[in-house]
């Protein structure tokens, strides 16, 4: 198992403000990609002078908004409308 599983398991133990490096380990997304998301306004962030930080609770909400929930299927295997 990679180092992301312990980070996800201990999400509440993380500091309230995360760095791009923290997110890299948590989300398994390269830091360059995270900064590209910041530049494009795709991920919530906080700028403190030249530093970029991420609120762990905003990131958790952002992830839940992008979470896919499959539609239930009936006994015949067809998707319900």
Secondary structure, 3 states (H helix, E strand, C coil): CCCHHHHHHCHHHCCCEECHHHHHHHHCCCHHHHHHHHHHCCCCCEEECCEEEEEHHHHHHHHHHCCCCCCCECCCCCECC
